[in-house]
Amino acid sequence: MKNHIQALRGDRRITQQELADAVGVTRQTIISLENGRYNASLSLAYKLARYFERTIEELFIFEEEES
């Protein structure tokens, strides 16, 4: 799932490690989220949205899978 985490992190001028510490995950999780290799759990999505003062919908780009 695509997201705006890297851009928002850049706007705040924080490192991946600082974001990871703020939301209680590893730096590797943040890297994987930013690269689209990992989809955040609902709990982590809420923490990230709260941290960036955005809604989940503003943070993550939902793309429906074609069947």
C-alpha atoms as a printed R data frame, in Angstrom:
   type eleno elety resid chain resno       x      y      z
1  ATOM     1    CA   MET     A     1   0.000  0.000  0.000
2  ATOM     2    CA   LYS     A     2   1.371  3.393 -0.943
3  ATOM     3    CA   ASN     A     3   1.617  6.137  1.644
4  ATOM     4    CA   HIS     A     4   2.891  9.640  2.349
5  ATOM     5    CA   ILE     A     5   5.058  8.719  5.342
6  ATOM     6    CA   GLN     A     6   8.412  9.599  3.786
7  ATOM     7    CA   ALA     A     7   7.197 13.017  2.585
8  ATOM     8    CA   LEU     A     8   5.607 13.856  5.941
9  ATOM     9    CA   ARG     A     9   8.717 12.687  7.769
10 ATOM    10    CA   GLY     A    10  10.786 14.928  5.520
11 ATOM    11    CA   ASP     A    11   8.506 17.889  6.228
12 ATOM    12    CA   ARG     A    12   9.114 17.412  9.947
13 ATOM    13    CA   ARG     A    13  12.814 16.784  9.393
14 ATOM    14    CA   ILE     A    14  12.873 13.641 11.494
15 ATOM    15    CA   THR     A    15  14.817 10.461 10.882
16 ATOM    16    CA   GLN     A    16  13.341  7.030 10.327
17 ATOM    17    CA   GLN     A    17  14.647  6.086 13.774
18 ATOM    18    CA   GLU     A    18  12.962  9.064 15.438
19 ATOM    19    CA   LEU     A    19   9.642  8.161 13.830
20 ATOM    20    CA   ALA     A    20  10.082  4.509 14.761
21 ATOM    21    CA   ASP     A    21  10.752  5.454 18.392
22 ATOM    22    CA   ALA     A    22   7.730  7.774 18.451
23 ATOM    23    CA   VAL     A    23   5.291  5.078 17.292
24 ATOM    24    CA   GLY     A    24   6.954  2.085 18.968
25 ATOM    25    CA   VAL     A    25   8.303  0.107 16.009
26 ATOM    26    CA   THR     A    26  11.725 -0.622 14.549
27 ATOM    27    CA   ARG     A    27  13.488  1.520 11.978
28 ATOM    28    CA   GLN     A    28  13.246 -1.456  9.600
29 ATOM    29    CA   THR     A    29   9.440 -1.303  9.857
30 ATOM    30    CA   ILE     A    30   9.480  2.363  8.850
31 ATOM    31    CA   ILE     A    31  11.805  1.585  5.933
32 ATOM    32    CA   SER     A    32   9.498 -1.225  4.783
33 ATOM    33    CA   LEU     A    33   6.431  1.022  5.065
34 ATOM    34    CA   GLU     A    34   8.065  3.801  3.072
35 ATOM    35    CA   ASN     A    35   9.123  1.349  0.365
36 ATOM    36    CA   GLY     A    36   5.673 -0.259  0.179
37 ATOM    37    CA   ARG     A    37   6.926 -3.696  1.232
38 ATOM    38    CA   TYR     A    38   4.853 -3.753  4.422
39 ATOM    39    CA   ASN     A    39   1.268 -2.769  5.151
40 ATOM    40    CA   ALA     A    40   0.717 -1.211  8.547
41 ATOM    41    CA   SER     A    41  -1.597 -2.879 11.009
42 ATOM    42    CA   LEU     A    42  -4.649 -0.858 11.944
43 ATOM    43    CA   SER     A    43  -3.064 -0.030 15.287
44 ATOM    44    CA   LEU     A    44   0.143  1.239 13.673
45 ATOM    45    CA   ALA     A    45  -1.829  3.176 11.050
46 ATOM    46    CA   TYR     A    46  -3.664  5.007 13.851
47 ATOM    47    CA   LYS     A    47  -0.398  5.769 15.669
48 ATOM    48    CA   LEU     A    48   1.176  7.158 12.504
49 ATOM    49    CA   ALA     A    49  -1.909  9.200 11.640
50 ATOM    50    CA   ARG     A    50  -2.039 10.624 15.161
51 ATOM    51    CA   TYR     A    51   1.680 11.414 15.086
52 ATOM    52    CA   PHE     A    52   1.398 13.299 11.787
53 ATOM    53    CA   GLU     A    53  -1.937 14.877 12.779
54 ATOM    54    CA   ARG     A    54  -3.635 13.407  9.714
55 ATOM    55    CA   THR     A    55  -6.397 10.901  9.077
56 ATOM    56    CA   ILE     A    56  -5.521  7.382  8.017
57 ATOM    57    CA   GLU     A    57  -7.046  8.191  4.619
58 ATOM    58    CA   GLU     A    58  -4.698 11.170  4.242
59 ATOM    59    CA   LEU     A    59  -1.673  9.072  5.175
60 ATOM    60    CA   PHE     A    60  -2.295  5.914  3.153
61 ATOM    61    CA   ILE     A    61  -3.326  5.543 -0.491
62 ATOM    62    CA   PHE     A    62  -5.870  2.769 -0.847
63 ATOM    63    CA   GLU     A    63  -5.861  1.003 -4.198
64 ATOM    64    CA   GLU     A    64  -8.464 -1.689 -4.774
65 ATOM    65    CA   GLU     A    65  -7.226 -4.952 -6.193
66 ATOM    66    CA   GLU     A    66  -8.770 -5.990 -9.475
67 ATOM    67    CA   SER     A    67 -10.446 -9.370 -9.446
